Amino acid sequence: YDSNNKVRTVDHTIRMALAKVYGNVDPKNIIFEACSRTDAGVHATSLVTQFYCYNDQVPNKSTNSTRYYDSSTNSTIPIRPDGPTDSTNFVQLPFNSDLSKLVYVLNRMLPPDVRVLAASPMPAVKSILSSSMSKYSIGAFHPTLFTQSKTYVYRFAIGNIQDPLQSRFVWHLDGSSGRAMGMNGNKFDLELAMQAAKSFVSIDARDYAAFGSVMRGNEKNRVRSTICTIWRCDLLQENGELLPSWERQSSKTLNDAATERYGSRLNVAGAPLHPLGIDKGPQTFTVSITGDRFMYKMVRNIVGAIVAVACGHNELEDNNKLCQQEGGAVDQAEADGYALQLED
């Protein structure tokens, strides 16, 4: 998502489309804010965003030509609309505020990998409510500052053969490629993985400094909080509901057939072979994690830690100590970004 004009981003793509529907305005006048910034390659199925467009008078009131701040208050937060009809500094919504038409037009303009699912007027937030819900005392809604929780989903698979149809969305562990080097899927222990996932859950806020990565670029020296609360960290094994009929048979029948035809050969996921002697394919797992906030690459580092324990690369006890800030000698493993998605 990040607003980096040097590479193709969701932010830049939508801002350019909005600039056109606003009447070919300067894209710098379009402010596009999201509830979260996704790293390169990370997907999102539910990214709450907000946009507004400054009118031509705003640059004359500010000392900054690209991010318009209220110079009278020395605020670090840009001038923001008080509500969906605020026209003091802002251009009114296109199409006479017909949001259904706006969604339709934007989706006709955007590339196929970016879509707007719905649109609604900006919530009107009372100042009392904003101070209790937001980390900052502001009198207008902000999708980042008013976020109460986030849910990320990460998918990884084990098996001898990677599913080519899922190669852009599932991290495959065969112990031979990318960051999976040394994470041998043949040694994957589901029980250890579930115990490792459970160790990250915290009812109260906890210091997760060991699982945050160092920021890069302009934010490298930015002071950040490492205190987070993780309410849920579940490991789910995807079922075979949509598998071909031969795979929906009972495991006993399949094992008997496999033993009779091919000895007792099983694939690395513990599943019987296809009747023609072909591996059923990889077994896919999902890590679903919900918390109040996450640091840079924190979810990917947590998934990497779970996989490292499950594959015998790190000890469960050491991982638990690291979660509790009690030390623990482990090799940090960062999961690839393409298999991560912001879900809610």
C-alpha positions as CSV (number, residue, x, y, z in Angstrom):
1,Y,0.0,0.0,0.0
2,D,2.7,2.5,1.0
3,S,2.7,5.9,-0.7
4,N,6.0,5.4,-2.5
5,N,6.0,6.9,-6.0
6,K,9.2,5.2,-7.0
7,V,7.4,1.8,-7.3
8,R,3.8,0.9,-8.2
9,T,1.6,1.1,-5.0
10,V,-2.0,0.9,-4.1
11,D,-1.9,4.5,-2.7
12,H,-0.5,6.0,-5.9
13,T,-2.7,4.0,-8.2
14,I,-6.0,5.0,-6.4
15,R,-4.8,8.6,-5.9
16,M,-4.2,9.0,-9.7
17,A,-7.7,7.6,-10.4
18,L,-9.3,10.0,-7.9
19,A,-7.5,13.0,-9.3
20,K,-9.2,12.2,-12.6
21,V,-12.7,11.8,-11.2
22,Y,-12.3,15.0,-9.3
23,G,-11.8,16.8,-12.6
24,N,-8.1,16.3,-13.4
25,V,-6.9,18.0,-10.2
26,D,-3.3,18.0,-9.0
27,P,-2.8,14.5,-7.5
28,K,-0.9,16.2,-4.6
29,N,-4.3,17.7,-3.6
30,I,-5.7,14.2,-3.0
31,I,-5.1,12.8,0.5
32,F,-5.5,9.1,0.7
33,E,-5.1,7.5,4.1
34,A,-5.4,3.8,5.1
35,C,-5.9,1.9,8.3
36,S,-2.6,0.1,7.7
37,R,0.5,0.2,5.5
38,T,1.2,-3.1,3.8
39,D,4.8,-4.0,2.9
40,A,5.8,-4.8,-0.7
41,G,4.1,-7.9,-1.9
42,V,1.6,-8.1,0.9
43,H,-2.1,-8.4,0.0
44,A,-5.2,-6.9,1.6
45,T,-8.8,-8.0,1.3
46,S,-10.2,-5.4,3.7
47,L,-8.2,-2.2,3.8
48,V,-10.3,0.6,5.2
49,T,-9.2,3.9,3.7
50,Q,-10.3,7.6,3.6
51,F,-9.7,10.2,0.9
52,Y,-10.4,13.9,0.5
53,C,-9.3,16.6,-1.9
54,Y,-8.0,20.1,-1.0
55,N,-9.4,23.0,-2.9
56,D,-7.1,25.6,-4.4
57,Q,-7.1,27.9,-1.4
58,V,-5.4,25.4,1.0
59,P,-1.8,25.7,-0.3
60,N,-2.0,29.5,0.3
61,K,-2.8,28.8,4.0
62,S,0.2,26.4,4.6
63,T,3.9,26.5,4.5
64,N,4.0,22.9,3.1
65,S,3.0,22.4,-0.6
66,T,2.4,18.7,-0.5
67,R,1.1,18.0,3.0
68,Y,-1.1,20.8,4.2
69,Y,-0.9,21.5,7.9
70,D,-2.7,24.1,10.0
71,S,0.1,26.6,10.6
72,S,-1.9,28.4,13.2
73,T,-1.7,25.5,15.6
74,N,1.7,24.0,14.6
75,S,-0.1,20.7,14.1
76,T,1.6,17.6,12.8
77,I,-1.7,16.3,11.4
78,P,-2.9,17.7,8.1
79,I,-5.9,19.9,7.8
80,R,-8.8,17.5,7.9
81,P,-12.5,17.7,7.0
82,D,-14.9,17.9,9.9
83,G,-17.4,15.7,8.1
84,P,-18.5,14.6,4.6
85,T,-20.0,18.0,3.7
86,D,-17.1,20.2,4.9
87,S,-16.4,22.5,2.0
88,T,-14.2,25.0,3.9
89,N,-10.9,23.7,2.5
90,F,-12.1,20.7,0.5
91,V,-13.6,19.9,-2.9
92,Q,-17.0,18.2,-2.7
93,L,-17.2,14.5,-3.7
94,P,-17.6,13.8,-7.4
95,F,-20.9,12.8,-9.0
96,N,-22.9,14.9,-6.6
97,S,-21.7,12.6,-3.8
98,D,-23.3,9.5,-5.4
99,L,-21.0,7.0,-3.8
100,S,-22.4,4.0,-5.7
101,K,-21.5,5.7,-9.0
102,L,-18.1,6.6,-7.6
103,V,-17.3,3.0,-6.8
104,Y,-18.4,1.9,-10.2
105,V,-16.3,4.4,-12.1
106,L,-13.2,3.8,-10.0
107,N,-13.4,0.1,-10.6
108,R,-13.7,0.7,-14.3
109,M,-10.5,2.8,-14.2
110,L,-8.4,0.8,-11.8
111,P,-6.2,-2.2,-12.9
112,P,-7.6,-5.7,-12.2
113,D,-5.5,-6.3,-9.1
114,V,-7.0,-3.2,-7.2
115,R,-10.7,-2.9,-6.4
116,V,-13.0,-0.7,-4.3
117,L,-15.5,-2.8,-2.6
118,A,-17.7,-0.1,-1.1
119,A,-17.8,3.5,-0.1
120,S,-19.6,5.5,2.7
121,P,-19.5,9.0,4.1
122,M,-16.8,9.8,6.5
123,P,-17.9,9.2,10.1
124,A,-18.6,12.4,12.1
125,V,-16.6,12.0,15.3
126,K,-17.2,14.1,18.4
127,S,-14.1,15.4,20.1
128,I,-14.8,13.5,23.3
129,L,-15.2,10.2,21.4
130,S,-12.0,10.9,19.4
131,S,-9.9,11.4,22.5
132,S,-11.1,8.1,24.0
133,M,-10.8,6.0,20.9
134,S,-7.7,7.5,19.2
135,K,-4.1,7.6,20.2
136,Y,-4.2,11.3,19.4
137,S,-6.6,14.1,20.4
138,I,-8.1,15.0,17.0
139,G,-11.6,16.1,16.2
140,A,-11.9,14.2,12.9
141,F,-11.9,10.6,11.8
142,H,-8.6,9.0,10.8
143,P,-8.6,5.3,9.7
144,T,-5.1,4.6,11.2
145,L,-5.6,6.4,14.5
146,F,-9.1,5.0,15.1
147,T,-8.2,1.4,14.3
148,Q,-9.0,-0.8,17.3
149,S,-7.8,-4.2,16.0
150,K,-6.3,-5.8,12.9
151,T,-6.4,-9.4,11.6
152,Y,-3.7,-10.8,9.4
153,V,-3.8,-14.2,7.7
154,Y,-0.7,-16.0,6.5
155,R,-0.7,-19.2,4.4
156,F,2.2,-21.7,4.1
157,A,2.5,-25.2,2.8
158,I,4.6,-28.3,3.2
159,G,5.2,-31.0,0.6
160,N,7.6,-32.2,-2.1
161,I,5.8,-30.3,-4.9
162,Q,4.7,-26.7,-4.8
163,D,1.2,-25.9,-6.1
164,P,2.0,-23.6,-9.1
165,L,-1.5,-22.0,-8.9
166,Q,-0.8,-20.9,-5.3
167,S,2.8,-19.9,-5.8
168,R,2.0,-16.1,-5.5
169,F,0.0,-16.5,-2.3
170,V,1.4,-19.4,-0.3
171,W,4.9,-19.7,1.2
172,H,6.1,-23.2,0.3
173,L,8.4,-25.0,2.7
174,D,10.6,-27.5,1.0
175,G,13.8,-26.5,2.7
176,S,15.5,-25.5,-0.6
177,S,14.4,-22.0,-1.6
178,G,14.3,-18.4,-0.5
179,R,13.9,-17.7,3.2
180,A,12.6,-21.3,3.6
181,M,16.3,-22.4,3.5
182,G,16.8,-24.7,6.4
183,M,13.0,-24.9,7.2
184,N,12.6,-28.5,6.0
185,G,8.9,-29.3,5.6
186,N,9.6,-33.0,5.9
187,K,10.3,-32.4,9.6
188,F,7.2,-30.3,10.2
189,D,5.5,-31.0,13.6
190,L,1.9,-29.7,13.7
191,E,1.7,-30.0,17.5
192,L,4.9,-28.0,18.1
193,A,3.6,-25.4,15.6
194,M,0.3,-25.0,17.5
195,Q,2.2,-24.7,20.9
196,A,4.5,-22.0,19.4
197,A,1.5,-20.1,18.0
198,K,-0.2,-20.2,21.4
199,S,2.9,-18.6,23.1
200,F,2.3,-15.4,21.2
201,V,-1.2,-14.8,22.7
202,S,-1.3,-12.1,25.4
203,I,-4.4,-11.0,27.3
204,D,-2.5,-7.9,28.4
205,A,-0.1,-5.7,26.5
206,R,3.3,-7.2,26.1
207,D,6.7,-6.1,24.7
208,Y,7.3,-7.8,21.4
209,A,10.5,-6.0,20.6
210,A,12.2,-9.3,19.5
211,F,9.7,-9.7,16.7
212,G,9.8,-6.3,15.1
213,S,12.1,-5.4,12.2
214,V,14.2,-2.3,11.8
215,M,12.4,0.4,9.8
216,R,14.0,1.5,6.5
217,G,14.4,4.8,4.6
218,N,13.0,8.0,6.1
219,E,11.6,6.2,9.1
220,K,14.7,4.3,10.0
221,N,15.4,6.5,13.0
222,R,11.7,7.0,14.0
223,V,11.0,6.1,17.7
224,R,8.4,3.4,17.8
225,S,6.5,1.5,20.5
226,T,7.1,-2.2,20.8
227,I,4.2,-2.8,23.1
228,C,1.3,-4.7,21.5
229,T,-1.6,-7.0,22.5
230,I,-2.3,-10.2,20.6
231,W,-5.7,-11.6,21.4
232,R,-5.6,-14.5,19.0
233,C,-3.0,-16.5,17.1
234,D,-4.6,-19.6,15.5
235,L,-3.0,-22.3,13.3
236,L,-5.5,-23.9,11.0
237,Q,-5.0,-26.9,8.7
238,E,-6.9,-26.4,5.4
239,N,-9.4,-29.3,4.9
240,G,-10.0,-31.4,1.8
241,E,-13.6,-30.4,1.2
242,L,-12.9,-29.4,-2.4
243,L,-10.4,-32.1,-3.2
244,P,-11.2,-34.7,-5.9
245,S,-13.5,-37.6,-5.0
246,W,-10.6,-40.0,-4.6
247,E,-9.2,-37.8,-1.8
248,R,-12.5,-37.6,0.0
249,Q,-12.5,-41.3,0.7
250,S,-11.6,-42.5,4.2
251,S,-8.0,-42.4,5.1
252,K,-8.1,-46.2,5.9
253,T,-9.3,-47.0,2.4
254,L,-6.7,-44.8,0.8
255,N,-3.9,-46.2,3.0
256,D,-4.9,-49.7,2.2
257,A,-4.9,-48.9,-1.5
258,A,-1.6,-47.1,-1.3
259,T,0.0,-50.0,0.6
260,E,-1.3,-52.6,-1.8
261,R,-0.1,-50.7,-4.9
262,Y,3.0,-48.8,-3.8
263,G,4.0,-50.3,-0.5
264,S,3.4,-47.8,2.3
265,R,4.5,-44.7,0.5
266,L,3.0,-41.5,1.9
267,N,3.8,-37.9,0.8
268,V,5.6,-35.5,3.3
269,A,2.3,-34.2,4.6
270,G,1.3,-37.7,5.7
271,A,-1.3,-38.0,3.0
272,P,-1.7,-41.1,0.8
273,L,-0.6,-41.0,-2.8
274,H,-2.9,-40.5,-5.8
275,P,-4.1,-43.9,-7.1
276,L,-1.9,-43.3,-10.2
277,G,1.2,-42.9,-7.9
278,I,1.3,-39.1,-8.0
279,D,1.7,-37.1,-4.8
280,K,-1.5,-35.5,-3.6
281,G,0.4,-32.3,-3.3
282,P,1.2,-29.9,-0.5
283,Q,-0.7,-29.6,2.7
284,T,-1.6,-25.9,3.4
285,F,-1.8,-24.2,6.8
286,T,-3.1,-20.8,7.8
287,V,-2.0,-18.6,10.6
288,S,-4.7,-16.1,11.7
289,I,-3.5,-13.5,14.1
290,T,-5.5,-10.6,15.7
291,G,-4.0,-7.8,17.7
292,D,-4.4,-4.1,18.5
293,R,-1.4,-3.1,16.5
294,F,1.6,-4.7,14.8
295,M,5.2,-3.5,14.2
296,Y,7.0,-3.5,10.9
297,K,7.2,-7.1,9.6
298,M,6.0,-8.4,13.0
299,V,3.4,-10.9,11.6
300,R,6.0,-12.3,9.2
301,N,8.5,-12.7,12.0
302,I,5.9,-14.4,14.2
303,V,5.0,-16.9,11.4
304,G,8.7,-17.5,10.7
305,A,9.2,-18.3,14.4
306,I,6.3,-20.7,14.4
307,V,7.6,-22.5,11.4
308,A,11.2,-22.6,12.8
309,V,10.0,-24.4,15.9
310,A,7.7,-26.8,14.0
311,C,10.6,-27.7,11.6
312,G,13.0,-28.3,14.5
313,H,15.1,-25.3,13.6
314,N,14.5,-23.6,17.0
315,E,13.5,-25.0,20.4
316,L,10.0,-24.3,21.7
317,E,11.3,-23.4,25.1
318,D,13.6,-20.7,23.6
319,N,10.8,-19.3,21.6
320,N,8.6,-19.1,24.6
321,K,11.3,-17.2,26.5
322,L,11.7,-14.8,23.7
323,C,8.0,-14.1,23.7
324,Q,8.2,-13.3,27.5
325,Q,11.3,-11.1,27.0
326,E,13.4,-13.6,29.0
327,G,16.1,-14.1,26.4
328,G,16.3,-17.4,24.4
329,A,18.9,-18.3,21.8
330,V,17.0,-18.5,18.5
331,D,17.7,-17.8,14.8
332,Q,15.2,-15.2,13.6
333,A,13.3,-16.4,10.5
334,E,11.3,-13.9,8.4
335,A,8.5,-15.4,6.3
336,D,8.1,-14.1,2.8
337,G,5.7,-11.2,2.3
338,Y,3.6,-12.5,-0.7
339,A,1.8,-15.0,1.5
340,L,0.5,-12.4,4.0
341,Q,-2.8,-10.6,3.7
342,L,-4.6,-8.1,5.8
343,E,-8.1,-9.6,6.3
344,D,-9.9,-7.3,8.8
